[in-house]
Structures are given as structure tokens and as C-alpha cells.
Amino acid sequence: MLTWGVEGFTAPTASHVTGFMFEVITYTGAFFTLRRVLSYPGCFSAGYILPTILTWYGGLMLVFFGLQLDYSVYYILSAAAANSLFFFLSYFLVISRYQTKIAFLPLGKATRLDGVKGVEWLTLTTPNLTGERIDAVAADLHADIPAEWQRFLAQCTLNGVPVYHYKQLLESLTGRVRINHLSENEFGSLLPSAFYSNFKRLFDLTLAFILLPILLPVLLLVSVWIKKDSDGPAFFVQERMGFRGKLFKVYKFRSMRTDLKGRGFTEGEDDPRITKVGKIIRKYRIDELPQLFNVIKGDMSFIGPRPESKSLSDWYERDVPFFSYRHIVRPGISGWAQVEQGYAAEVDGMKKKLEYDFYYIKNYSLWLDILIIFKTIKTVLTGSGAR
């Protein structure tokens, strides 16, 4: 349609051909990114469509500029608009109207699923589906399941209806890995991918060196702002537990007064020690910017579990003996627990936060990191959301 002239169809130019080839790649990338991102707990929202499209088209333009390829701006903008319209219409007219329906066996721990939001649950009273539309069947596969129910589960799989262990669904719907008992955690599945760890480290370094010259003026201005607002150094330096349990010094902008004593952690956003400037830089996460140097040094990543102080780590491990397992990946400036729960409730919410951390390690992947980046950018730009 774009090459249709006054006299009818005209042969596409080289810029059209190049644009079409890269457009196919861009659309495919955006499609699969959205497909994965929207599959994570609490992410069933049209708000991720535009950031995904902008990210992929931004990458497309960088390729054109970097390789100095001919391209049609008119073609790229038209295709981007068409793709955006397609994704939004698909979401609002089809995806958002579809309610997942899962049946579960009322045996063992599978009954815990009934109260989980985001799914329409059906409790099975007899070993048959009575002709209803069912997307999946859940069961406690470790429970003593009677023979007739076992035959029912086998028949479900033969008919193409997937059967899930209740724990797998519980984790995928809540974004947390339960840690009430050590036996409940399959640590073999929590081992992160070595290939992705190396790729992520390379990405961290590349992004850090790109951001460094851009953020240096900001770091200088914020330092002066903090010094004028209250007495004390501009930076806060503290030893934290890092990758594989090694101690390192984390750098942050100081957001609290130095003349007031308190506990070893922030007691909520209403903590009287937080300065006026501190409230602002904490709200928009500006206080975390100096950790860019921690990323360059290799102490941290942009995305990962938040590093805790040694004293808090020792405290936590008294209640959860396998707390130190979270150190199997590099700590991050932002993480799954921060965008889902926050990090103000340092002690009361520790176990819940650790469940989020274990979910991140178990699902350690590029797709989950992309989702966390999107959520973090939203928090930084709006100053709202999980902290």
C-alpha cells in the first residue's frame, strides 16, 4: 500500500525492502517480548505495549544509524503505527476479555489455589470435566491420589488438557516461591543460567559506560543539593553482602540525617531521620544512582535482589537458614521484590521479600529483567508504585 503511486503499483525502493526486512524482525521481537512479559504475575496490563514497541523501534533506529542503511521514515512510522494499533486492539478486544479457567482436585494442598486471584477456579467434585471449557487442571501430585482420580488426570493429558502441580501454578500466579520449609524449594531448579549471567554482565558494563557521561552532571548537582540541605557527607557508604556472600561497599546518596540515631535500617518512608531532599531522591530512586560505580566494579548488576547489610543478613538467616542462597546472583539496583513489594519493611516483610527473590532466581531470564526494567522506569518517572 505504501508503494502505491498515482498510476498504480510502483516497484519498492531499496529503502522499502530494507525497512520491510527489519520491520519483520522488530514486529516479531515486540510480539514475543509482550507474550512473555504479560505472562508474569500481576503484569496483565496494556501499559506494557507502548514501552515494548518503543524499545524495539528505538533499537531498529540504532541499527539503521549504526550501519548507515537507507530507510524510509514514512514506512517505519506507518508500520509502527499499524503494529501499535494491532497490539492494542488485540489486547482490548481479545486478550483482556479472556478469563483463564482452571479446575483443581480437592485433595492435598491443591485447595490452597482457591483463593489466588487472576484465575477462575473450579473445584472438581467428581473425576470428570462435565463438558465445560477448562484451560488446565491443577492437583497436588505429591498427595495420595485415588485410582479414579489418577485415571482422570491421565485422560486429561490424552485429551490435550495440561495438568499442573499446584505449587507450579501458585508460584506463577503470585510471583513468589514459598519458603516455609526447606523441603518445599527445589534448589536444583533455582540455579541460574551461567550463559545468561555472562551475557548480563556484558550488558551491565555496556549500559554503565553509556550512562556514565550522561549521569555525571546529575551526580554532581545532587551532591551539592544534599550538602546544602543538611550537614554531613553527600554519599552514604555501607558494607553489604554481595555476590556469592562476599562483602562490598555500596554507594548511595545520603537521604537521612547524621545527627539522629536509629535502627540499622529505614523504618518506613515516615522515618524522622529522612531529610527533605532525601524524601525526593528516595521517591524517584535518585539516591541509587551512585551504584552505577558498583555495577562497573562488578559488585552489582542493574537488576537483581537488593543487597542487605551484614548485620541484617545474619539476623535474617537466624529465621531462614537458607537466606544466603539469594547471593547466588549479583545483587541489583532494582529487583523483582522491589517492584512487586518494596523494600521499606526491612524486617516485617523479610520472608515475603525473600519469596520474591527466590522467584527471580528460579525464573532468571532476559524476559523477567526486561519486565523489571519497565516497572522500574514507571516508578522513576511517576514516583509511585512499589519501592
C-alpha positions as CSV (number, residue, x, y, z in Angstrom):
1,M,0.0,0.0,0.0
2,L,2.9,2.4,0.8
3,T,4.3,1.9,-2.7
4,W,1.1,2.6,-4.5
5,G,1.5,5.6,-6.6
6,V,-0.8,7.8,-8.7
7,E,-0.5,5.4,-11.6
8,G,-0.9,2.3,-9.5
9,F,1.7,0.0,-8.0
10,T,5.3,1.0,-8.2
11,A,8.4,-1.1,-7.6
12,P,9.6,-0.8,-4.0
13,T,12.8,1.1,-3.5
14,A,15.9,-0.3,-1.6
15,S,14.9,1.6,1.5
16,H,11.4,0.0,1.4
17,V,13.0,-3.5,1.1
18,T,15.4,-2.8,3.9
19,G,12.7,-1.3,6.1
20,F,10.4,-4.3,5.5
21,M,13.1,-6.9,6.4
22,F,13.9,-5.1,9.7
23,E,10.2,-4.4,10.3
24,V,9.5,-8.1,10.3
25,I,12.3,-8.7,12.9
26,T,11.1,-5.7,15.0
27,Y,7.4,-6.9,15.0
28,T,8.4,-10.5,15.8
29,G,10.6,-9.3,18.7
30,A,7.9,-7.0,20.1
31,F,5.3,-9.8,19.8
32,F,7.4,-12.4,21.7
33,T,8.5,-9.8,24.3
34,L,4.9,-8.9,25.0
35,R,3.9,-12.5,25.1
36,R,6.5,-13.3,27.7
37,V,6.1,-10.1,29.8
38,L,2.3,-10.4,30.0
39,S,2.7,-14.0,31.2
40,Y,4.4,-12.9,34.5
41,P,2.3,-12.5,37.7
42,G,0.5,-9.1,38.0
43,C,1.5,-8.0,34.5
44,F,-1.8,-8.4,32.7
45,S,-1.9,-4.8,31.5
46,A,-1.9,-2.8,28.3
47,G,0.6,-0.5,29.9
48,Y,3.5,-2.7,28.7
49,I,2.5,-2.4,25.0
50,L,3.8,1.0,24.2
51,P,7.2,0.7,26.1
52,T,7.8,-2.6,24.3
53,I,7.1,-1.1,20.9
54,L,9.2,2.0,21.6
55,T,12.1,-0.2,22.8
56,W,12.2,-2.3,19.7
57,Y,11.7,0.6,17.3
58,G,14.4,2.5,19.2
59,G,16.7,-0.5,18.6
60,L,15.7,-0.5,15.0
61,M,16.7,3.1,14.5
62,L,20.0,2.5,16.2
63,V,20.7,-0.3,13.7
64,F,19.9,2.0,10.8
65,F,22.1,4.8,12.1
66,G,24.9,2.4,13.1
67,L,25.1,0.6,9.8
68,Q,24.2,3.7,7.8
69,L,21.4,1.9,5.9
70,D,18.9,3.5,3.7
71,Y,15.4,3.5,5.1
72,S,12.1,5.2,4.7
73,V,10.9,7.3,7.7
74,Y,7.4,7.3,6.3
75,Y,7.4,3.5,6.0
76,I,8.8,2.9,9.5
77,L,6.4,5.3,11.2
78,S,3.4,3.8,9.3
79,A,4.4,0.3,10.2
80,A,5.0,1.3,13.9
81,A,1.5,2.9,14.0
82,A,-0.1,-0.2,12.4
83,N,1.7,-2.5,14.8
84,S,0.7,-0.4,17.8
85,L,-2.9,-0.4,16.7
86,F,-2.8,-4.2,16.2
87,F,-1.4,-4.9,19.6
88,F,-3.8,-2.6,21.4
89,L,-6.9,-3.9,19.5
90,S,-5.7,-7.5,20.2
91,Y,-5.4,-6.8,23.9
92,F,-8.7,-4.9,24.5
93,L,-10.9,-6.9,22.1
94,V,-9.5,-10.4,22.7
95,I,-6.9,-10.9,25.4
96,S,-8.5,-8.8,28.2
97,R,-11.8,-10.4,27.7
98,Y,-10.5,-14.0,28.1
99,Q,-10.7,-15.4,31.7
100,T,-8.4,-18.3,32.3
101,K,-10.4,-21.2,33.9
102,I,-8.6,-23.9,35.9
103,A,-10.1,-26.9,37.6
104,F,-8.4,-28.4,40.6
105,L,-8.7,-31.6,42.6
106,P,-9.9,-31.0,46.2
107,L,-7.1,-33.2,47.5
108,G,-3.9,-32.4,49.5
109,K,-2.5,-28.8,49.2
110,A,-4.2,-28.1,45.9
111,T,-7.1,-26.5,47.9
112,R,-4.8,-23.5,48.6
113,L,-5.3,-22.4,45.0
114,D,-8.9,-21.4,45.5
115,G,-8.1,-18.0,47.0
116,V,-5.5,-17.0,44.4
117,K,-6.6,-14.1,42.2
118,G,-6.3,-13.8,38.5
119,V,-7.9,-17.1,37.6
120,E,-11.5,-18.5,37.6
121,W,-11.2,-21.7,39.8
122,L,-13.5,-24.7,39.5
123,T,-13.5,-27.3,42.3
124,L,-13.9,-30.8,40.9
125,T,-16.3,-33.0,42.9
126,T,-16.1,-36.0,40.5
127,P,-13.4,-37.2,38.2
128,N,-14.8,-35.6,35.0
129,L,-15.0,-32.2,33.4
130,T,-18.7,-32.3,32.5
131,G,-18.2,-30.7,29.1
132,E,-17.1,-27.3,30.5
133,R,-14.3,-25.3,28.9
134,I,-11.2,-25.9,31.0
135,D,-7.8,-24.4,30.3
136,A,-5.9,-26.6,32.7
137,V,-6.2,-28.9,35.7
138,A,-4.3,-28.5,38.9
139,A,-3.5,-31.1,41.5
140,D,-1.2,-31.9,44.4
141,L,0.8,-34.5,42.6
142,H,2.6,-35.4,45.9
143,A,-0.6,-36.3,47.7
144,D,-2.2,-39.8,47.9
145,I,-4.5,-39.6,44.8
146,P,-7.1,-42.3,44.5
147,A,-7.0,-44.5,41.4
148,E,-10.1,-43.0,39.7
149,W,-8.6,-39.5,40.0
150,Q,-5.2,-40.8,38.6
151,R,-7.1,-42.2,35.6
152,F,-8.8,-38.8,35.2
153,L,-5.5,-36.9,35.2
154,A,-4.1,-39.3,32.6
155,Q,-7.2,-38.9,30.4
156,C,-6.9,-35.1,30.7
157,T,-3.4,-35.2,29.2
158,L,-4.5,-37.5,26.5
159,N,-7.3,-35.0,25.5
160,G,-4.8,-32.1,25.4
161,V,-5.7,-30.5,28.8
162,P,-2.5,-29.7,30.7
163,V,-2.1,-30.9,34.2
164,Y,0.0,-28.8,36.7
165,H,1.3,-29.4,40.1
166,Y,-0.4,-26.9,42.4
167,K,2.9,-25.4,43.5
168,Q,3.9,-24.5,40.0
169,L,0.7,-22.6,39.5
170,L,0.9,-20.9,42.9
171,E,4.4,-19.6,42.0
172,S,3.4,-18.4,38.5
173,L,0.3,-16.6,39.8
174,T,1.8,-14.9,42.9
175,G,5.4,-14.3,41.7
176,R,6.8,-15.9,44.9
177,V,8.5,-19.1,45.8
178,R,7.2,-20.4,49.2
179,I,9.9,-20.9,51.8
180,N,8.0,-22.1,54.9
181,H,10.0,-25.3,54.8
182,L,13.3,-26.1,53.2
183,S,11.9,-29.2,51.5
184,E,9.5,-27.1,49.5
185,N,12.3,-25.5,47.5
186,E,13.7,-27.3,44.5
187,F,17.2,-25.8,44.7
188,G,18.3,-27.6,41.6
189,S,15.8,-25.5,39.6
190,L,17.0,-22.3,41.3
191,L,20.5,-22.5,39.9
192,P,20.8,-19.6,37.4
193,S,21.9,-19.9,33.9
194,A,25.7,-19.4,33.6
195,F,25.3,-18.3,29.9
196,Y,22.8,-15.6,30.8
197,S,24.9,-14.5,33.8
198,N,27.8,-13.8,31.5
199,F,25.6,-12.1,28.9
200,K,24.1,-10.0,31.7
201,R,27.5,-8.9,33.0
202,L,28.5,-7.7,29.5
203,F,25.2,-5.8,29.1
204,D,25.7,-4.2,32.5
205,L,29.1,-2.9,31.6
206,T,28.0,-1.6,28.2
207,L,25.0,0.2,29.6
208,A,27.0,1.6,32.6
209,F,29.7,3.1,30.3
210,I,26.9,4.6,28.1
211,L,25.1,6.2,31.1
212,L,28.2,7.4,32.9
213,P,28.9,10.6,30.9
214,I,25.2,11.4,30.9
215,L,24.7,11.0,34.7
216,L,28.0,12.6,35.9
217,P,26.5,16.2,35.8
218,V,23.4,14.9,37.7
219,L,25.5,13.2,40.3
220,L,27.4,16.5,40.8
221,L,24.3,18.6,41.1
222,V,22.6,16.2,43.6
223,S,25.7,16.1,45.7
224,V,25.7,19.9,46.1
225,W,21.9,19.8,46.8
226,I,22.4,17.3,49.6
227,K,25.3,19.2,51.2
228,K,23.2,22.4,51.2
229,D,20.2,20.7,52.7
230,S,21.8,19.1,55.8
231,D,25.1,18.6,57.5
232,G,27.1,15.5,56.6
233,P,28.6,13.8,53.5
234,A,26.8,13.7,50.2
235,F,27.3,10.0,49.9
236,F,26.3,7.1,52.1
237,V,28.7,4.1,52.1
238,Q,27.9,0.9,53.8
239,E,29.2,-2.7,53.7
240,R,26.6,-5.1,52.1
241,M,26.5,-8.8,51.4
242,G,27.1,-9.4,47.7
243,F,27.6,-12.0,45.0
244,R,28.4,-15.4,46.5
245,G,28.4,-13.9,50.0
246,K,31.3,-11.5,49.5
247,L,31.2,-8.2,51.3
248,F,31.4,-5.0,49.3
249,K,30.9,-1.3,49.8
250,V,27.7,0.1,48.3
251,Y,27.4,3.8,47.3
252,K,24.2,5.8,47.7
253,F,23.3,9.4,48.0
254,R,22.7,10.2,51.7
255,S,19.0,10.7,52.3
256,M,19.0,10.7,56.1
257,R,20.3,13.0,58.9
258,T,23.6,12.0,60.5
259,D,22.8,13.6,63.9
260,L,19.9,11.2,64.8
261,K,20.4,7.6,65.8
262,G,18.1,4.8,64.8
263,R,18.0,1.1,63.9
264,G,20.1,-0.4,61.2
265,F,17.5,0.1,58.5
266,T,15.0,2.6,57.3
267,E,11.8,2.5,59.4
268,G,9.4,3.3,56.6
269,E,9.0,6.5,54.5
270,D,7.9,8.4,57.6
271,D,11.2,7.8,59.3
272,P,12.1,11.2,61.0
273,R,15.7,10.8,60.0
274,I,14.9,11.3,56.3
275,T,15.7,14.8,55.1
276,K,13.6,17.0,52.8
277,V,15.9,16.3,49.9
278,G,16.0,12.6,51.0
279,K,12.3,12.2,50.5
280,I,12.5,13.5,47.0
281,I,15.6,11.5,45.9
282,R,14.2,8.3,47.5
283,K,10.8,8.8,45.9
284,Y,12.3,8.9,42.4
285,R,15.2,6.5,43.3
286,I,17.8,9.2,42.6
287,D,19.6,8.0,45.8
288,E,20.5,4.8,43.9
289,L,22.4,6.5,41.1
290,P,25.9,6.2,42.6
291,Q,25.5,2.4,42.5
292,L,26.5,2.8,38.8
293,F,30.0,2.6,40.1
294,N,29.2,-0.6,41.9
295,V,28.0,-2.0,38.6
296,I,31.2,-1.1,36.8
297,K,33.3,-2.7,39.6
298,G,31.3,-5.9,39.3
299,D,29.8,-5.7,42.8
300,M,26.3,-5.3,41.5
301,S,24.0,-5.6,38.4
302,F,21.3,-3.2,37.3
303,I,18.7,-5.9,38.1
304,G,18.9,-8.4,41.0
305,P,18.0,-8.9,44.6
306,R,18.7,-5.9,46.8
307,P,21.9,-6.3,48.8
308,E,21.5,-6.3,52.6
309,S,23.9,-5.2,55.3
310,K,25.9,-8.0,57.0
311,S,24.1,-7.4,60.3
312,L,20.7,-7.7,58.7
313,S,21.8,-10.8,56.7
314,D,22.9,-12.5,59.9
315,W,19.6,-11.5,61.5
316,Y,17.6,-12.9,58.7
317,E,19.5,-16.1,58.5
318,R,18.6,-17.0,62.0
319,D,15.0,-17.2,60.9
320,V,15.6,-18.5,57.4
321,P,18.7,-20.8,57.4
322,F,18.9,-20.8,53.6
323,F,18.6,-16.9,53.3
324,S,22.2,-16.7,52.0
325,Y,21.1,-18.7,48.8
326,R,19.9,-15.3,47.4
327,H,23.5,-14.4,47.0
328,I,23.9,-16.9,44.1
329,V,23.3,-14.0,41.7
330,R,24.7,-10.4,41.8
331,P,22.6,-8.0,43.8
332,G,20.8,-5.3,41.8
333,I,19.9,-1.6,41.9
334,S,16.3,-2.7,41.3
335,G,14.8,-6.1,41.5
336,W,11.6,-8.2,41.4
337,A,10.9,-7.8,45.2
338,Q,11.3,-4.0,44.9
339,V,8.9,-3.6,42.0
340,E,6.3,-6.0,43.5
341,Q,6.6,-5.4,47.2
342,G,9.1,-2.7,48.0
343,Y,12.0,-2.5,50.4
344,A,10.8,-0.2,53.2
345,A,9.6,-3.0,55.6
346,E,13.1,-4.4,56.2
347,V,12.2,-6.9,58.9
348,D,8.4,-7.5,58.9
349,G,8.3,-8.2,55.2
350,M,11.6,-10.1,55.0
351,K,10.2,-13.6,54.4
352,K,7.8,-12.3,51.7
353,K,10.6,-10.4,50.1
354,L,12.7,-13.5,50.1
355,E,9.9,-15.4,48.4
356,Y,10.1,-12.8,45.6
357,D,13.9,-13.1,45.4
358,F,13.7,-16.8,45.1
359,Y,11.1,-16.5,42.3
360,Y,13.5,-14.1,40.5
361,I,16.4,-16.6,40.8
362,K,14.2,-19.5,39.7
363,N,12.9,-17.6,36.6
364,Y,16.3,-15.8,36.0
365,S,16.0,-14.7,32.4
366,L,16.1,-11.8,29.9
367,W,12.3,-11.5,29.8
368,L,12.0,-11.1,33.6
369,D,14.7,-8.5,33.6
370,I,13.0,-6.6,30.8
371,L,9.8,-6.5,32.8
372,I,11.6,-5.3,36.0
373,I,13.2,-2.5,33.9
374,F,9.8,-1.4,32.6
375,K,8.4,-1.4,36.1
376,T,11.4,0.5,37.5
377,I,11.2,3.2,34.8
378,K,7.5,3.6,35.7
379,T,8.4,4.2,39.3
380,V,11.2,6.6,38.5
381,L,9.0,8.7,36.1
382,T,5.9,8.8,38.3
383,G,7.4,8.5,41.7
384,S,4.7,5.9,42.5
385,G,4.5,2.2,42.7
386,A,6.4,-0.4,44.7
387,R,9.6,0.8,46.3
